[in-house]
Amino acid sequence: MHVRYSIVVEKAKITDYLLVWKEKNDKSIFLNHLGYYQNNWEDLQSDILNIVQNNEAIFQRNAPFGGTLHKVTGELKDKRVVTIWLLADDNSIFRFVTLYPEKH
């Protein structure tokens, strides 16, 4: 049976989290080097959606507050990245959580 769910990559997750410099676990410098900035955040959103739609989601573990966490590996520009997704308990929403460069 094929389960249908909504894929969600919220604007705030990109503009208020990924593309904002943080002292710990910063993602913005890596993404800026790839050409993603606040003024073209939609490009990053589109590229993240492309990763999840064209690659396999691999179960990682149960999430602490419900649902399950999944890893989807793909490419942003020419760099391999790991994206993390939360699948809701009712399997209705697959929500983007974070991304980071894939370690080789």
C-alpha positions as CSV (number, residue, x, y, z in Angstrom):
1,M,0.0,0.0,0.0
2,H,1.3,3.4,-0.9
3,V,0.8,6.1,1.7
4,R,0.1,9.7,0.5
5,Y,1.2,12.6,2.7
6,S,1.9,16.3,2.4
7,I,5.5,17.3,2.1
8,V,6.2,20.5,4.0
9,V,9.2,22.8,3.9
10,E,8.2,25.9,5.8
11,K,9.6,29.3,4.8
12,A,10.5,30.1,8.4
13,K,12.6,27.0,8.6
14,I,14.7,28.4,5.8
15,T,14.7,32.1,6.4
16,D,14.7,32.0,10.3
17,Y,16.9,28.9,10.8
18,L,19.0,27.6,7.9
19,L,20.0,31.0,6.4
20,V,20.7,32.8,9.8
21,W,24.2,32.6,11.2
22,K,24.4,30.7,14.5
23,E,27.3,30.3,16.9
24,K,26.6,26.5,17.2
25,N,25.6,24.2,14.3
26,D,25.6,27.0,11.8
27,K,24.3,26.1,8.3
28,S,24.2,29.5,6.8
29,I,27.9,29.7,5.8
30,F,27.7,26.4,4.0
31,L,24.5,27.4,2.2
32,N,25.8,30.9,1.3
33,H,28.8,29.2,-0.4
34,L,26.3,27.3,-2.5
35,G,24.6,30.5,-3.5
36,Y,21.6,30.4,-1.1
37,Y,20.7,33.7,0.6
38,Q,17.7,35.3,2.2
39,N,16.8,37.0,-1.1
40,N,16.5,33.7,-2.9
41,W,15.3,31.4,-0.2
42,E,12.7,29.9,-2.5
43,D,15.5,28.3,-4.5
44,L,16.7,26.5,-1.4
45,Q,13.1,25.4,-0.6
46,S,12.7,24.1,-4.2
47,D,16.0,22.2,-4.1
48,I,15.1,20.6,-0.7
49,L,11.8,19.5,-2.2
50,N,13.6,18.1,-5.2
51,I,15.8,16.0,-2.9
52,V,12.9,14.5,-0.9
53,Q,10.9,13.8,-4.1
54,N,13.7,12.1,-5.9
55,N,15.5,10.1,-3.2
56,E,14.7,7.3,-0.7
57,A,13.6,8.2,2.8
58,I,15.4,6.0,5.3
59,F,13.8,5.5,8.8
60,Q,16.3,6.6,11.5
61,R,14.4,6.5,14.8
62,N,11.2,7.4,16.7
63,A,11.0,11.2,17.4
64,P,11.0,12.2,21.0
65,F,7.6,14.1,20.8
66,G,5.8,11.7,18.4
67,G,6.3,10.6,14.8
68,T,9.3,9.2,13.2
69,L,12.5,10.7,11.8
70,H,13.8,9.9,8.4
71,K,17.0,10.7,6.4
72,V,17.0,11.6,2.8
73,T,20.4,12.1,1.1
74,G,20.7,14.1,-2.1
75,E,22.5,17.1,-3.7
76,L,22.3,20.9,-3.4
77,K,24.1,22.3,-6.3
78,D,27.2,20.0,-6.4
79,K,27.4,19.1,-2.7
80,R,25.9,16.0,-1.1
81,V,23.7,16.8,1.8
82,V,21.6,14.9,4.4
83,T,18.1,16.1,5.0
84,I,16.1,15.1,8.0
85,W,12.3,14.8,8.0
86,L,9.6,14.2,10.6
87,L,6.7,11.9,9.6
88,A,3.7,12.6,11.7
89,D,2.1,9.8,13.7
90,D,-0.9,9.7,11.4
91,N,1.4,9.5,8.3
92,S,-0.3,12.7,6.9
93,I,2.6,15.1,6.9
94,F,6.3,14.7,6.0
95,R,7.9,17.9,7.5
96,F,11.5,19.1,6.8
97,V,13.5,19.4,10.0
98,T,17.1,20.2,9.0
99,L,20.0,19.5,6.7
100,Y,23.8,19.2,6.9
101,P,26.7,18.4,4.6
102,E,27.2,14.6,4.1
103,K,30.4,13.4,5.7
104,H,32.6,11.3,3.4
